Amino acid sequence: MGRFARSMIARASGGSVALSQLWPGRADRLIIAPHDLRTADATRSAEIYAGRFVFAGKIVTCHGRSVFDLEPPSEDWEVALLGFGWLRHLRAADTALTRANARSLIDDWLSNPSNRRPLGRRADVMARRVISLLSHAPLVLGDTDGKFYRRYLRGLTRDIRHLRFAMLDMPDGVPRLQVMIALGYASLCLANQARNIRGATRKLSDELQRQILPDGGHISRNPGALIELLIDLLPLRQTFAARNIAPPPALLNAIDRMMPMLRFFRHGDGSFALFNGMSSTPSDLLATLLAYDDTHGAPMTSMPHSGFHRLEAGAMTVIMDTGSPPSANVSQDAHAGCLSFELSSGPSRIVINCGMPSTGRDNWRPFARSTSAHSTLTCHETSSCQFVEISAVKRLLQGAPIVSGPANVESYREAVADGELLTTSHDGYLARFGVVHRRVLMAAHDGSRLDGEDTLSSPRGAPIKGRDTDFALRFHLHPAVKASHLSEGRVVMLALPNRDIWTFEALSDRIELEDSVFLAGNDGPRRTAQIVIRQDSKDVATIRWSFVRSTVSTAATSARRNAGREPDLPL
């Protein structure tokens, strides 16, 4: 990973590729090409030459037909095809054959009637295509003729023109910002664009200031948005420098704020915490991005604007969602995971959220967004947020945004004698069930244990009333963790891949081990287990529990088990 990151920095440090020598003397010409920091695999160029297109876990073989005439096996596959990001694999091979193949495929696209199909004209797909065609122009235009050059440029400028008028029906959030980034690239890479440079820079600056929060998080509260945006923003900064134009302060400030957030969301194994649509962590892209981080310090402990806390003690890391849902216009992928947390010890993740698969999201989306797919408390098997469910409305809004959820989320953090104490609460169940969920976590100083308490209570301390007073407390486990019952079902032993042993205890309650699913794996959804405690809030409104690393505290664990008492939190 380190070698890969250093090689990418070396490529990037050389500045943008000059294209003015490829076709000098024209006003409508490309003058530079930005770098593409995404990983390229030269071996995939042979597959593409053979007519095998492997995208989003699906394989399509052309058998002599145009790939643009074939029925796409999935929307994700079609998005990857029409975004033209696969050109980087051909460029990595950099042979006369791959250059000819790239020109042939682009020529096929430019002359094919299918380039008018709806998904190819979707704003985010078009933005991705514009950036790809600009970045990999040296591959295609290096030894071409004037006729193809003009056709290439006409196709490119047609997409750019559409993007400039795509703001009316474009979804907010990452897609809108990607369009602004693409237009920024276009204004810098094409000749005679001084007026468009000023306009694109102003719009990009405004959008960055609106979407990137003061602590560096994105307004969607999805950690994956940071990777998706930074992989384009960093080369954009270099492209400004290559044109001898000062990058806008908003761009520089946004990058400086976003970089520390990459370390904030990382567990010990390098994976990102799974909140609000985060899928598997693209480790190659993350290594490249972290190479640009000059701070190299310890991650911050809290992100108040994004709504997350991080507890670190010894080898233990806890990352917790303590924020309200994002606004409806950017909540199409947001999850009902308020007060959920993830726990890791060294390079081993223990407690996780289910996450979101990288492909085939529509099949899993309703479950993945529910509260029961997160390591937190679920009241009456109902999510703490409600989503748009009417199909016609979802089509109109291009997704299912959150329509209601926790309005008041509180968190208070303090250092105590035994460790770090984090007290949180949310009112997502107040309107429907008349209760507030309160969660307290305490991380021991040496990272050997995490104690917690979950409580359902009425706002004014009155008895809980109503029929729907049942609740379930869930802790989803990483697939690499082997879980087994001990002590008549009141203790669960957790064996980690590095042979560390942890135990989960909730001595006053029956602990169940049930099936779960880990959706954010690199190889697709995987079966795993979850720890579940079910109660009725009219009978038991509070559950105390603890995760203990047995290699450190075996004697203390045995003593508590024999005494039959719970650990005390400094409440």
C-alpha positions as CSV (number, residue, x, y, z in Angstrom):
1,M,0.0,0.0,0.0
2,G,2.8,2.4,0.9
3,R,4.6,1.8,-2.4
4,F,1.4,2.3,-4.3
5,A,0.7,5.6,-2.5
6,R,4.2,6.8,-3.1
7,S,4.0,6.0,-6.8
8,M,0.7,7.8,-7.1
9,I,2.2,10.9,-5.5
10,A,5.2,10.8,-7.8
11,R,2.8,10.7,-10.8
12,A,0.7,13.5,-9.4
13,S,3.7,15.7,-8.5
14,G,4.7,16.0,-12.1
15,G,1.7,18.2,-12.9
16,S,-1.0,17.7,-15.5
17,V,-0.1,16.3,-18.9
18,A,0.3,18.9,-21.6
19,L,-1.9,18.3,-24.6
20,S,-1.3,21.4,-26.6
21,Q,1.3,19.6,-28.6
22,L,-1.1,17.0,-29.7
23,W,-3.2,19.3,-31.7
24,P,-1.8,22.9,-31.7
25,G,-3.3,26.0,-33.3
26,R,-7.0,25.4,-32.7
27,A,-9.2,27.5,-30.4
28,D,-11.5,24.5,-29.6
29,R,-8.8,22.2,-28.2
30,L,-7.8,20.4,-25.1
31,I,-4.7,21.9,-23.5
32,I,-4.1,19.8,-20.4
33,A,-5.4,16.5,-18.9
34,P,-5.8,16.0,-15.1
35,H,-4.5,13.0,-13.4
36,D,-6.8,10.1,-12.4
37,L,-5.8,8.9,-8.9
38,R,-7.9,5.8,-9.1
39,T,-6.2,2.4,-9.3
40,A,-5.6,1.0,-12.8
41,D,-5.1,-2.6,-13.6
42,A,-3.2,-3.2,-16.9
43,T,-4.3,-6.8,-17.1
44,R,-7.9,-5.7,-17.4
45,S,-7.1,-4.1,-20.8
46,A,-6.8,-7.6,-22.3
47,E,-10.3,-8.5,-21.1
48,I,-11.7,-5.3,-22.6
49,Y,-9.9,-6.0,-25.9
50,A,-11.5,-9.5,-25.9
51,G,-14.9,-8.0,-25.4
52,R,-15.3,-8.9,-21.7
53,F,-16.6,-6.1,-19.6
54,V,-16.5,-6.8,-15.9
55,F,-18.2,-4.1,-13.8
56,A,-20.1,-4.1,-10.5
57,G,-19.8,-7.9,-10.1
58,K,-21.3,-8.6,-13.5
59,I,-19.7,-9.9,-16.7
60,V,-20.9,-9.1,-20.2
61,T,-19.2,-10.7,-23.2
62,C,-19.8,-8.9,-26.5
63,H,-19.3,-11.7,-29.0
64,G,-18.4,-9.3,-31.8
65,R,-21.3,-6.9,-31.0
66,S,-21.0,-3.3,-29.7
67,V,-21.0,-3.3,-25.9
68,F,-23.3,-0.2,-26.1
69,D,-26.0,-2.3,-27.9
70,L,-26.2,-5.0,-25.3
71,E,-28.8,-5.1,-22.5
72,P,-27.0,-4.1,-19.3
73,P,-27.3,-6.8,-16.5
74,S,-27.7,-4.1,-13.8
75,E,-27.9,-0.4,-13.3
76,D,-24.5,-0.4,-11.5
77,W,-22.9,-2.1,-14.5
78,E,-24.4,0.4,-16.9
79,V,-23.2,3.3,-14.7
80,A,-19.7,2.0,-14.8
81,L,-19.8,1.5,-18.5
82,L,-21.1,4.9,-19.4
83,G,-18.9,6.6,-16.9
84,F,-15.8,5.5,-19.0
85,G,-13.7,5.1,-15.9
86,W,-12.4,1.8,-17.4
87,L,-10.3,3.9,-19.8
88,R,-7.7,4.0,-17.0
89,H,-7.0,0.3,-17.4
90,L,-6.3,0.7,-21.1
91,R,-4.1,3.7,-20.3
92,A,-2.1,1.6,-17.7
93,A,-1.2,-0.9,-20.4
94,D,-0.2,1.9,-22.7
95,T,0.4,0.0,-25.9
96,A,-0.5,0.7,-29.5
97,L,-3.2,-2.0,-29.3
98,T,-4.8,-0.5,-26.2
99,R,-4.8,3.0,-27.6
100,A,-6.4,1.7,-30.8
101,N,-9.0,-0.2,-28.7
102,A,-9.8,2.9,-26.7
103,R,-10.3,5.0,-29.9
104,S,-12.5,2.2,-31.4
105,L,-14.7,2.0,-28.3
106,I,-15.1,5.8,-28.0
107,D,-15.8,6.1,-31.7
108,D,-18.5,3.4,-31.3
109,W,-20.0,5.4,-28.4
110,L,-20.0,8.6,-30.4
111,S,-21.7,7.1,-33.4
112,N,-24.1,4.8,-31.5
113,P,-27.7,5.8,-31.0
114,S,-27.6,4.3,-27.6
115,N,-25.6,7.2,-26.3
116,R,-29.0,9.0,-25.9
117,R,-30.4,6.5,-23.4
118,P,-31.6,8.0,-20.1
119,L,-29.0,6.6,-17.7
120,G,-26.2,7.9,-19.9
121,R,-27.6,11.4,-19.7
122,R,-28.0,11.3,-15.9
123,A,-26.1,14.2,-14.4
124,D,-23.7,12.2,-12.1
125,V,-23.0,9.6,-14.9
126,M,-22.3,12.4,-17.4
127,A,-20.0,14.2,-14.9
128,R,-18.0,11.0,-14.4
129,R,-17.7,10.6,-18.2
130,V,-16.5,14.1,-18.7
131,I,-13.8,13.7,-16.1
132,S,-12.8,10.3,-17.6
133,L,-12.6,11.7,-21.1
134,L,-10.5,14.7,-20.0
135,S,-8.2,12.6,-17.8
136,H,-7.5,9.9,-20.4
137,A,-7.4,12.1,-23.5
138,P,-3.6,11.4,-23.9
139,L,-4.5,7.8,-24.4
140,V,-7.0,8.4,-27.1
141,L,-5.6,11.5,-28.9
142,G,-1.9,10.8,-28.9
143,D,-1.6,9.7,-32.5
144,T,-5.1,10.3,-33.9
145,D,-6.2,12.2,-37.0
146,G,-8.1,15.5,-37.1
147,K,-11.5,14.0,-37.9
148,F,-11.5,11.8,-34.8
149,Y,-10.1,14.6,-32.7
150,R,-13.0,16.9,-33.7
151,R,-15.6,14.1,-33.1
152,Y,-14.1,13.5,-29.7
153,L,-14.2,17.1,-28.8
154,R,-17.8,17.5,-30.0
155,G,-19.0,14.6,-27.9
156,L,-17.1,16.0,-24.9
157,T,-18.4,19.5,-25.3
158,R,-22.0,18.2,-25.8
159,D,-21.8,16.5,-22.4
160,I,-20.3,19.6,-20.8
161,R,-23.1,21.7,-22.3
162,H,-25.7,19.4,-20.9
163,L,-24.1,19.5,-17.5
164,R,-24.3,23.3,-17.4
165,F,-28.1,23.0,-17.7
166,A,-28.5,19.9,-15.5
167,M,-29.0,21.7,-12.2
168,L,-32.8,21.9,-12.5
169,D,-33.5,18.2,-11.9
170,M,-30.3,17.0,-10.4
171,P,-30.3,15.3,-6.9
172,D,-28.6,17.3,-4.2
173,G,-25.5,16.2,-2.3
174,V,-22.6,14.3,-3.9
175,P,-24.1,14.2,-7.4
176,R,-24.5,17.9,-7.5
177,L,-20.9,18.5,-6.2
178,Q,-19.6,16.0,-8.8
179,V,-21.2,18.0,-11.6
180,M,-19.5,21.2,-10.2
181,I,-16.2,19.4,-10.1
182,A,-16.6,18.1,-13.7
183,L,-17.4,21.7,-14.9
184,G,-14.4,23.0,-13.1
185,Y,-12.2,20.4,-14.9
186,A,-13.7,21.3,-18.2
187,S,-13.1,25.0,-17.8
188,L,-9.5,24.4,-17.0
189,C,-8.7,21.7,-19.6
190,L,-10.3,23.4,-22.6
191,A,-8.8,26.4,-24.4
192,N,-10.3,29.9,-24.3
193,Q,-12.4,29.3,-21.1
194,A,-11.5,32.3,-19.0
195,R,-15.1,33.3,-18.5
196,N,-16.2,29.8,-17.7
197,I,-13.3,29.3,-15.3
198,R,-14.6,32.2,-13.2
199,G,-18.1,31.0,-13.2
200,A,-17.3,27.3,-12.6
201,T,-14.9,28.3,-9.7
202,R,-17.5,30.5,-8.1
203,K,-20.2,27.8,-8.2
204,L,-17.8,25.1,-7.0
205,S,-16.8,27.3,-4.1
206,D,-20.4,27.9,-3.1
207,E,-21.2,24.2,-3.3
208,L,-18.2,23.2,-1.2
209,Q,-19.0,25.7,1.4
210,R,-22.5,24.4,1.6
211,Q,-21.8,20.7,1.5
212,I,-18.6,20.3,3.5
213,L,-19.3,21.0,7.1
214,P,-16.9,23.0,9.4
215,D,-15.5,19.7,10.9
216,G,-14.9,18.2,7.4
217,G,-17.8,15.9,7.2
218,H,-20.3,15.8,4.3
219,I,-23.9,17.0,4.8
220,S,-25.1,13.5,3.9
221,R,-23.2,12.1,7.0
222,N,-21.9,9.3,4.8
223,P,-18.2,8.6,5.4
224,G,-17.9,7.2,1.9
225,A,-18.7,10.6,0.4
226,L,-15.3,11.9,1.6
227,I,-13.4,9.3,-0.4
228,E,-15.6,9.8,-3.4
229,L,-15.1,13.6,-3.4
230,L,-11.5,13.8,-2.4
231,I,-10.3,11.5,-5.2
232,D,-11.5,14.2,-7.6
233,L,-10.8,17.3,-5.6
234,L,-7.1,16.6,-5.1
235,P,-6.3,16.4,-8.9
236,L,-8.5,19.4,-9.4
237,R,-6.3,21.4,-7.0
238,Q,-3.3,20.3,-9.1
239,T,-5.0,21.2,-12.3
240,F,-5.4,24.8,-11.1
241,A,-1.7,24.9,-10.3
242,A,-0.9,23.4,-13.8
243,R,-2.7,26.3,-15.4
244,N,-0.9,28.9,-13.1
245,I,-4.3,29.8,-11.5
246,A,-4.6,30.0,-7.8
247,P,-7.0,27.4,-6.5
248,P,-10.0,29.0,-4.8
249,P,-9.7,29.2,-1.0
250,A,-12.9,27.2,-0.6
251,L,-11.3,24.3,-2.4
252,L,-8.2,24.4,-0.3
253,N,-10.1,24.8,2.9
254,A,-12.5,21.9,2.1
255,I,-9.6,19.6,1.4
256,D,-7.8,20.6,4.6
257,R,-11.0,19.9,6.6
258,M,-11.9,16.6,4.9
259,M,-8.5,14.9,5.3
260,P,-8.6,14.5,9.1
261,M,-12.1,12.9,8.8
262,L,-10.5,10.0,6.8
263,R,-8.6,9.0,10.0
264,F,-11.5,9.7,12.2
265,F,-13.7,7.0,10.6
266,R,-10.9,4.4,10.4
267,H,-10.7,1.2,12.5
268,G,-7.5,-0.5,13.3
269,D,-7.7,-2.7,10.2
270,G,-8.0,0.4,8.0
271,S,-11.8,0.0,7.3
272,F,-14.3,2.8,7.6
273,A,-17.1,2.7,10.1
274,L,-20.4,1.7,8.5
275,F,-22.8,4.6,8.8
276,N,-25.3,6.2,6.5
277,G,-24.7,4.3,3.3
278,M,-21.0,3.4,3.8
279,S,-20.0,0.3,1.9
280,S,-16.7,-1.7,1.7
281,T,-13.7,0.6,2.1
282,P,-11.7,1.0,-1.1
283,S,-8.3,0.5,0.5
284,D,-6.4,1.4,-2.7
285,L,-8.1,4.8,-2.9
286,L,-7.8,5.4,0.8
287,A,-4.1,4.7,0.8
288,T,-3.7,7.3,-2.0
289,L,-5.7,9.9,-0.2
290,L,-3.9,9.4,3.1
291,A,-0.6,10.0,1.4
292,Y,-1.7,13.6,0.9
293,D,-2.5,14.0,4.7
294,D,0.3,16.1,6.1
295,T,-0.9,16.1,9.7
296,H,-0.3,12.4,10.5
297,G,-1.6,13.0,14.0
298,A,-4.1,11.2,16.2
299,P,-7.7,11.4,15.0
300,M,-9.9,14.0,16.7
301,T,-12.2,12.7,19.4
302,S,-15.5,14.3,18.2
303,M,-17.0,15.8,15.1
304,P,-19.8,18.0,16.5
305,H,-21.1,19.3,13.1
306,S,-21.2,15.9,11.5
307,G,-22.5,14.2,14.7
308,F,-19.9,11.5,15.6
309,H,-17.8,10.6,18.6
310,R,-14.6,8.5,18.7
311,L,-13.4,6.8,21.9
312,E,-9.8,5.5,21.9
313,A,-8.2,3.7,24.7
314,G,-5.2,1.3,24.3
315,A,-5.9,-0.9,21.3
316,M,-9.7,-0.3,21.6
317,T,-11.6,2.0,19.2
318,V,-15.3,3.0,19.5
319,I,-17.0,5.1,16.8
320,M,-20.5,6.3,17.6
321,D,-23.3,8.1,15.6
322,T,-24.5,10.9,17.8
323,G,-26.1,13.1,15.2
324,S,-29.6,13.9,13.8
325,P,-30.6,12.6,10.4
326,P,-29.4,14.8,7.5
327,S,-31.9,17.1,5.8
328,A,-34.4,15.4,3.5
329,N,-32.8,16.6,0.2
330,V,-29.6,14.7,1.0
331,S,-31.0,11.7,2.9
332,Q,-31.7,9.3,0.1
333,D,-29.0,7.0,1.5
334,A,-29.1,8.0,5.2
335,H,-29.7,5.3,7.7
336,A,-31.8,5.1,10.9
337,G,-28.7,4.4,13.1
338,C,-28.8,7.1,15.7
339,L,-26.7,6.1,18.8
340,S,-25.3,3.0,17.0
341,F,-21.6,2.3,17.5
342,E,-18.8,0.1,16.2
343,L,-16.1,-1.5,18.3
344,S,-12.7,-2.7,17.3
345,S,-9.6,-4.0,19.1
346,G,-6.3,-3.5,17.3
347,P,-6.7,-4.9,13.7
348,S,-10.0,-6.8,14.6
349,R,-13.4,-5.4,14.3
350,I,-15.9,-6.8,16.8
351,V,-19.2,-4.8,16.8
352,I,-20.3,-3.4,13.5
353,N,-23.3,-2.1,11.6
354,C,-24.5,-4.1,8.7
355,G,-23.5,-1.4,6.2
356,M,-24.6,-1.2,2.5
357,P,-23.4,-3.5,-0.3
358,S,-21.3,-1.9,-3.0
359,T,-23.5,-3.4,-5.8
360,G,-27.2,-4.5,-5.9
361,R,-28.1,-1.9,-3.3
362,D,-31.8,-1.8,-4.2
363,N,-32.4,-5.4,-3.0
364,W,-30.9,-4.7,0.5
365,R,-31.7,-1.0,0.9
366,P,-34.8,-1.2,3.1
367,F,-33.2,-3.5,5.6
368,A,-29.8,-1.8,5.5
369,R,-31.3,1.6,6.4
370,S,-33.5,0.2,9.2
371,T,-32.5,0.6,12.9
372,S,-32.4,-3.2,13.3
373,A,-29.4,-3.3,10.9
374,H,-27.4,-1.2,13.4
375,S,-25.9,-1.9,16.8
376,T,-28.3,0.0,18.9
377,L,-31.7,-0.3,20.5
378,T,-34.8,-0.9,18.4
379,C,-38.3,-0.1,19.9
380,H,-41.1,-2.4,18.8
381,E,-39.0,-3.5,15.7
382,T,-39.5,0.0,14.3
383,S,-36.9,2.3,12.9
384,S,-36.1,5.6,14.7
385,C,-36.5,7.3,11.3
386,Q,-39.3,7.0,8.8
387,F,-38.7,7.0,5.1
388,V,-40.8,7.8,2.0
389,E,-42.5,4.5,1.1
390,I,-44.9,5.5,-1.7
391,S,-43.4,4.3,-5.0
392,A,-44.7,7.3,-7.1
393,V,-43.2,9.7,-4.6
394,K,-39.9,7.8,-4.5
395,R,-39.7,8.1,-8.3
396,L,-40.4,11.8,-8.2
397,L,-37.8,12.4,-5.5
398,Q,-35.3,10.0,-7.1
399,G,-35.0,8.0,-3.9
400,A,-36.6,7.5,-0.4
401,P,-35.5,10.4,1.8
402,I,-36.0,10.5,5.5
403,V,-39.3,12.2,6.4
404,S,-39.0,12.1,10.2
405,G,-36.5,11.0,12.8
406,P,-34.7,12.2,16.0
407,A,-35.1,15.9,16.3
408,N,-33.2,16.2,19.6
409,V,-30.0,14.2,19.9
410,E,-27.8,15.0,22.9
411,S,-24.3,13.9,23.7
412,Y,-22.0,14.8,26.6
413,R,-18.5,13.6,27.1
414,E,-16.2,13.7,30.1
415,A,-13.1,12.1,31.6
416,V,-13.8,10.1,34.8
417,A,-11.6,8.2,37.2
418,D,-12.0,4.8,35.4
419,G,-12.0,6.0,31.8
420,E,-13.9,8.1,29.2
421,L,-17.7,8.5,29.7
422,L,-20.0,9.4,26.8
423,T,-23.7,10.1,27.6
424,T,-26.1,10.3,24.7
425,S,-29.9,10.3,24.0
426,H,-32.3,10.7,21.1
427,D,-36.1,11.2,20.8
428,G,-36.7,9.3,17.6
429,Y,-39.3,7.1,19.4
430,L,-41.0,9.9,21.3
431,A,-43.8,10.7,18.9
432,R,-44.8,7.1,18.3
433,F,-44.1,5.4,21.6
434,G,-43.6,8.2,24.1
435,V,-40.1,7.2,25.1
436,V,-36.6,8.5,24.8
437,H,-33.6,6.3,24.2
438,R,-30.6,7.0,26.4
439,R,-27.2,5.3,25.9
440,V,-24.2,5.6,28.2
441,L,-20.8,4.2,27.2
442,M,-17.6,4.1,29.3
443,A,-14.3,3.1,27.8
444,A,-11.6,1.9,30.3
445,H,-8.3,3.8,30.1
446,D,-6.3,0.7,29.1
447,G,-8.8,-0.3,26.4
448,S,-9.6,-3.6,28.2
449,R,-13.4,-3.1,28.5
450,L,-16.4,-1.1,27.3
451,D,-19.3,-0.8,29.7
452,G,-22.7,0.4,28.5
453,E,-26.2,1.1,29.6
454,D,-29.3,1.5,27.4
455,T,-32.5,3.0,28.9
456,L,-36.0,3.7,27.6
457,S,-37.8,6.3,29.6
458,S,-40.7,8.8,29.3
459,P,-39.6,12.4,29.0
460,R,-40.8,13.4,32.4
461,G,-40.1,10.2,34.3
462,A,-43.7,8.9,34.2
463,P,-44.3,5.2,33.9
464,I,-44.2,3.9,30.3
465,K,-47.6,3.1,29.0
466,G,-49.1,1.6,25.8
467,R,-49.1,-1.8,24.2
468,D,-46.0,-1.5,22.0
469,T,-43.4,-1.4,24.8
470,D,-41.2,-4.2,23.7
471,F,-37.7,-3.5,22.5
472,A,-34.5,-5.3,21.3
473,L,-30.9,-4.4,21.9
474,R,-28.6,-5.6,19.1
475,F,-24.9,-5.9,18.6
476,H,-24.0,-7.1,15.1
477,L,-20.7,-9.0,15.0
478,H,-18.1,-8.9,12.3
479,P,-18.0,-12.2,10.3
480,A,-14.4,-12.9,11.5
481,V,-15.6,-13.0,15.1
482,K,-16.6,-16.5,16.4
483,A,-19.3,-16.2,19.1
484,S,-20.5,-18.9,21.5
485,H,-22.6,-19.0,24.7
486,L,-21.2,-19.4,28.2
487,S,-22.7,-19.5,31.7
488,E,-26.3,-20.6,30.8
489,G,-26.7,-18.0,28.0
490,R,-25.8,-15.0,30.1
491,V,-22.3,-14.6,28.7
492,V,-21.0,-14.7,25.1
493,M,-17.4,-15.5,24.3
494,L,-16.0,-13.8,21.3
495,A,-12.9,-15.2,19.6
496,L,-11.1,-12.7,17.4
497,P,-8.9,-13.5,14.3
498,N,-5.8,-12.5,16.3
499,R,-6.8,-15.1,19.0
500,D,-7.8,-12.4,21.5
501,I,-10.8,-13.4,23.6
502,W,-13.5,-10.9,24.5
503,T,-16.6,-11.6,26.5
504,F,-20.0,-9.9,26.4
505,E,-22.0,-9.9,29.6
506,A,-25.5,-8.7,30.6
507,L,-26.0,-10.7,33.7
508,S,-29.6,-9.8,34.4
509,D,-30.9,-10.7,30.9
510,R,-31.1,-13.6,28.6
511,I,-28.7,-13.2,25.7
512,E,-29.5,-14.6,22.3
513,L,-27.2,-15.3,19.4
514,E,-29.1,-14.9,16.1
515,D,-28.2,-14.7,12.4
516,S,-27.2,-11.5,10.9
517,V,-25.6,-10.3,7.6
518,F,-22.6,-8.2,6.9
519,L,-23.4,-6.3,3.7
520,A,-20.2,-4.3,3.3
521,G,-17.8,-7.1,2.4
522,N,-15.5,-6.8,-0.5
523,D,-16.9,-10.1,-1.8
524,G,-20.6,-9.2,-1.2
525,P,-23.0,-9.9,1.6
526,R,-21.7,-12.5,4.2
527,R,-23.5,-14.3,6.9
528,T,-22.6,-13.4,10.5
529,A,-24.1,-13.3,14.0
530,Q,-25.7,-10.8,16.3
531,I,-26.1,-10.5,20.0
532,V,-29.7,-9.7,20.9
533,I,-31.4,-9.0,24.2
534,R,-35.2,-8.6,24.1
535,Q,-37.2,-7.0,26.9
536,D,-40.5,-5.1,27.6
537,S,-39.9,-1.5,28.8
538,K,-42.8,-1.7,31.3
539,D,-40.9,-4.5,33.1
540,V,-37.3,-3.7,32.4
541,A,-36.4,-0.3,31.1
542,T,-32.7,-0.4,31.6
543,I,-30.1,-2.9,30.3
544,R,-26.5,-2.8,31.5
545,W,-23.9,-4.7,29.5
546,S,-20.1,-4.9,28.9
547,F,-17.5,-6.0,26.5
548,V,-14.4,-7.2,28.3
549,R,-11.0,-8.4,26.9
550,S,-10.5,-11.6,28.9
551,T,-6.8,-11.8,28.3
552,V,-6.5,-8.7,30.5
553,S,-9.3,-9.1,33.0
554,T,-10.0,-12.8,33.4
555,A,-10.0,-12.8,37.2
556,A,-12.2,-9.7,37.4
557,T,-14.6,-11.2,34.9
558,S,-14.9,-14.5,36.9
559,A,-15.4,-12.6,40.1
560,R,-18.3,-10.6,38.7
561,R,-19.8,-13.7,37.2
562,N,-19.6,-15.5,40.5
563,A,-21.0,-12.6,42.4
564,G,-23.8,-12.2,39.9
565,R,-23.7,-8.5,39.9
566,E,-23.3,-5.9,37.1
567,P,-20.4,-3.4,36.8
568,D,-21.3,0.0,38.0
569,L,-21.2,3.0,35.7
570,P,-20.4,6.4,37.3
571,L,-23.8,7.8,36.5
